[in-house]
Amino acid sequence: MPTPDRTSLADIVAAARQILESEGLPGLTMQAVAQRVGVRAPSLYKRVRNRDDLIRLVTEAAVNDLGEQLSTVAGSGDPGRDLAELAHAFRAFAHAQPAGYHLIFATGPADTRPSLDILTRASAPALRLAAELAGPEHALSAARMFTAWANGFISMELAGAFNLGGDLDEAFAFGIDRLTAALTTLDTPRPSPDTGRTPGTTPPRDGRQPRPAE
């Protein structure tokens, strides 16, 4: 009669995430996880190929959690307000799970990186709001702009790199306001570099080009 399983993949990943937050990435070893779930290290290899595979599973779990938190931001009809809520949810996740947050954006071997499908699902809320603010044609660039700013601010905050004082909550809110304003101006028509006219307008009926301001 086969020996009953003493642990599961879900238990392994949960234990690994706890170790990551308490001990950091160097402390996340197969032996440490085995001890946490109450089995011998060789038993883990029935479900996890190696440490890189374990890190990938932990990273994917963190990405899923972040995506679920971001997806709770409901459409209020005001994209600017929704973007602020999204940014605060992003920051709250980072403060609650700083090691997991860092792992999401860390560079590492390809075998440790989360799948594109998981990253795509987690990015959906940011892409949706970016499209509402900047227009569908700018959605990806706008979402990247938002993510780069938010990750830069939060990473510096978690590292204790803001050394000049001031209220970081106010600074974060200021950044959200400025970012929202920048993204919404993307819909403003700009003069064509070839004609000097704003796209979508027609020249004077007499065919003359408008004179520059004197």
N, C-alpha and C positions, 0 to 999 in steps of 0.2 A: 504494500500500500504506500503511495507516494507521501513524502513528508509535506505537511501543510505549509503554505507560505507564511513567513513570519513578518513580512513587510510588503509594501506595495510601491509602485513608482511614485504615486502621489505622496506617500509618507517620506520617501527618499528626497523628493524635491522640496517638500516643506521643511524637512530637517536641514537640508543644504542651505535654504534661504535664511533660516535662523542662525546657522553658523556664520554665513556671510555677513550678516548684520552685526554679530557680536565679535567675530574674530577677523573679519576682513577677508579679502580674496586669498592671501597666503594661507590662512587657516582652513580654507575650504578644501579638504582632502577626502579621498575615498575612505580612509581609515576613520577620520573624524565623523563622517556621515554614518558609517557602519556602526560605530559606537553609539551614536545618537538614536538610531532606530533599533538597536539591540540585536545586530547580526554581525557575523564576521565579514571582513572586507571582501573576500572572494565571492560572497553571496550577492554583492551589489552588481557584479559583472553579468548576472543573469538579466538585468534590466538596463544597465548603463554600461556603454562600451568602455569608457575611460574617463579621466578627469575632464578632458575637453568636452566630451559629450555631456557630462554633469553640468559644467558651466553653461553650455548652450541651453539645457533644460531650465536652469535657474533664470537665465536671461530671458528666455521666452515667457516664463511665468511672470516675471517682473513687467515685461512689455504688455502682456495680457492684462495685468492688474492696472497698469497706467491707462491703457486703452479703455478699460471699463469705467475708470473714474472720469476720464474725459468725456465719455459717451453720456454721462449723466447730466451734462450741461444741456438744458432744454432750450429749444428755439423760442426766444421771447419776442421775436419780431424786431429786435434791436441788435444787429450784429456786433456793434461796438460793445454793448453790455455783455453779450455772450462771449466775446473774445476775452474780456476781463475775467469773467468767471472761469473760462478755460485756462487762462494763465494762472489764476489762483489755485485751481485744481492741480495743475502741473507742479506748482511750487509745493503744495501740501503733500503730494506724493513723495517728492524729493526729500522733504524734511522727515516724513514718516519712515522712509526706507532709503536712507542715503547711499548705502553700499549697493543696493539693487539699482538705484537710479544711476549711479556712476557706471555700473556694469552695462547698462543699456547703451551708453554713449562711448564706452571704452573701445579702443582698438585692440585687436587680438587675432589669434589664428582663425582662419575661416571656419574651422570645426566648432568654434565657440560662439559664432554669431547666430542670431535668431533668423528664422526663415523669412523670406520676403513677404509671404502671405500674412504672417503674424504682424510684421511691421506695417503692412498696408492697412490692415484692419485697425490697428491702434492709431494710425495717422488720419483715419477718415474724419473724425470730428474737426481737426484743424484744417483739413482740406475743404470741408464744407463751409466753415466760417470764412476761410480765406476767399473762397469763390463769392460769397455773399458780399464781402467787403470790397474786394479788388476786381471782381469779375471773373468768370470761369476761365478766360484765357490766361489770367495771371495767378490762378489758384495755387499751382505748385510752387512758383517762385515766392508768393506771399506766405505760404505755409512754411517754407524753408526760412524765410526772413524772421517770422515769428519764433520758430523753434531755435534758431541760432541766437536770437537775442535772449529768449527765456533761459536757454541752457547756459549761456555765458553768464548771465546775472546770477542764476542759482548756483552754478559751479563755484563762482567767486565767493558767494555768500557762504556756502558750506565749507569752503577752504579758509574762511576767516580773512579774506583778502581785501575787504573794504575797511581801510584803516584810518579814514579821515573823518570818522564820526557821521552824524546825521542819522535820520530815521530811514531804515532800509525799506520799511513798508511803504513809506511815502515815495521813496525812490522807485520802487517797483511799480506803484500806481502811476507815477509820472511816466515811466517808460511805456506802460500799456497805453496811456492816453496819446503819447507821441507816435507810437507805432500804429495805433488805429487811425490817427490823422494822416500818417504817411500812406497807409494802404488805401484809404478811401480816395486820395487824390489821384490814384492811378486811373480812375474813370474820367478824369478831366481831360477833354480834348486838347491836344498840343498843336501849335503851328507846324505845318510841314516844312522841313528844311529845304525842300526844292521850290515851293511856291510862296512860302511865307504865310499861307492861309491855313486856317484851322480846318482839319478834315471835316467833311460834311457840309461845308458852307459853299456858296456859289459866288463867283466874282461879280463885280458890278456889271449891269446890263450893257454898258457901252464898251465892255471888253477891256477897260483900263484896269491895271493893277492898283490896289490901294497905295497911296503915297505913304512913306514912312513919316512918323511924327516929326515935326520940325521944332 
